[in-house]
Amino acid sequence: MTEVTERFFASLPARAPEVLGGLADGTLQIELTTGDLTEHWLVRMRPGFVQVGRHRGPADAIWYSSAVLFDRLVTGEAQGVAAVLRNESTFSGNVVLFLAFRRFFPDPPGTRDPREVAREQAGRRA
């Protein structure tokens, strides 16, 4: 497992109060593969709370990804939904958990809030 992925999972509990709300309530099993090796992460989510373990267990959803792709997700170089739609990773189970979990991933480098861009453009016109 790479250091960037380790740091990402370690950061989840502290970030949960600002990221998770609403309907996120369940357990997501994340399976990350490198060649013949599979690493397991079990992420228990509920509004404002995350608990992370490095084991398999009962889960409401399972997400399969390569470790290389996951590193790109945690650095903002790839997007989770796009990866699933392109069949670069697969998902089964409660889709709400996947959609909630992806909120932990950063925006792509250079991404800006469209409201901020509009304010800047309005300021230039004035």
Buried (B, 14 or more C-beta within 10 A) or exposed (E): BBEEBEEBBEBBEEEBEEBBEEBBBBBBBBBBBEEEEEBBBBBBBBEEBBEBBEEEEEBBBBBBBBBEBBBBBBBBEBBBEEBBEEEBBEBEBBEBBBBBBBEBBEEEEEEEEEEEEEEEEEEEEE
